[in-house]
């Protein structure tokens, strides 16, 4: 089969625009207020470094197509914060897991496979 005989629609049938609800705007005052309140309840003192990670996750949610993919977000976080130490840096900021903690603070929906109880892993 020659590719010149095949239309783009036939080659990439899933490339059609998908109708979906508008993505949320999360970086607003009431979200930050909720994050601050939850951090106080959990005994977390939010530093500029904490907020940088939180803002990265909020940006992800405002722009993602697959927000339920914990692995993808964890890999993106590690790559973004590699200069500071990557995963080790993130776990120093959020010992109970960066994704789990940020999701709890910002009241974001749970991610798929966010916790692996068989290994005791928590993203």
C-alpha positions in Angstrom: 0.0 0.0 0.0 1.4 3.4 -1.0 1.0 6.2 1.5 0.2 8.6 -1.4 -3.0 6.6 -2.0 -4.2 7.0 1.6 -5.7 10.1 3.0 -4.6 11.6 6.3 -8.0 10.7 7.7 -7.5 7.1 6.9 -3.9 7.1 8.3 -4.9 8.8 11.5 -8.5 8.1 12.2 -8.3 9.3 15.8 -6.8 12.7 14.7 -10.3 14.2 14.5 -11.1 17.0 16.9 -12.8 15.6 20.0 -15.6 17.6 21.6 -14.8 17.9 25.3 -15.7 20.2 28.1 -13.5 23.3 28.4 -10.5 22.8 30.6 -10.7 24.4 34.0 -9.0 27.5 35.1 -7.3 26.6 38.3 -4.9 29.4 39.0 -7.4 31.6 40.8 -7.5 33.2 44.2 -10.0 30.7 45.8 -7.9 27.7 44.7 -4.7 29.2 46.2 -6.7 30.0 49.4 -7.9 26.4 49.6 -4.3 25.2 49.0 -3.0 27.4 51.8 -5.8 26.2 54.2 -5.1 22.5 53.4 -1.4 23.0 53.8 -1.9 24.4 57.3 -4.2 21.5 58.2 -1.5 19.1 57.0 1.3 20.9 58.8 3.0 22.0 55.6 4.7 25.3 55.4 4.5 26.4 51.8 7.7 27.8 50.4 8.3 29.3 46.9 9.7 25.9 45.9 6.4 24.2 47.0 4.4 26.7 45.1 6.6 26.2 41.9 5.7 22.5 42.0 2.0 23.2 42.8 1.8 25.7 39.9 3.4 23.2 37.5 0.7 20.6 38.4 -2.1 23.2 38.1 -0.7 24.2 34.6 -0.7 20.5 33.6 -4.4 20.3 34.6 -5.2 23.5 32.6 -3.6 22.1 29.4 -3.7 18.3 29.5 -5.7 15.9 27.3 -5.3 13.0 29.7 -5.3 14.3 33.2 -5.7 10.8 34.8 -2.3 9.6 33.7 -0.2 9.7 36.9 2.9 8.2 35.2 2.9 10.9 32.5 2.6 13.7 35.1 5.2 12.1 37.4 7.7 11.9 34.5 7.0 15.5 33.5 7.6 16.6 37.0 10.8 14.7 37.3 12.1 16.2 34.0 11.0 19.7 34.9 12.8 19.6 38.3 15.9 17.6 37.2 18.2 20.6 37.7 17.1 20.8 41.4 17.5 17.0 41.9 14.4 15.5 40.2 12.4 13.0 42.1 14.6 13.3 45.2 14.0 17.0 45.3 10.3 16.5 44.9 10.1 14.0 47.7 12.1 16.3 50.0 9.4 18.9 49.5 6.5 16.5 49.6 7.5 13.4 51.7 4.1 11.7 51.3 4.5 11.9 47.5 4.4 15.0 45.3 1.4 14.1 43.3 -0.7 12.8 46.1 0.1 15.8 48.3 -0.5 18.4 45.6 -3.8 16.7 44.6 -4.9 16.7 48.3 -3.9 20.4 48.7 -5.6 21.6 45.5 -8.6 19.2 45.8 -7.8 17.8 42.3 -9.3 14.5 41.2 -7.4 11.3 41.9 -5.0 10.0 39.3 -5.1 6.5 37.8 -2.6 4.3 39.6 -1.5 7.2 41.8 -0.8 4.7 44.7 0.6 1.2 44.2 -0.1 -0.5 47.5 1.7 -3.7 46.5 5.0 -1.7 46.5 4.1 1.0 49.0 4.7 3.6 46.3 2.9 6.9 46.4 3.5 9.5 43.6 
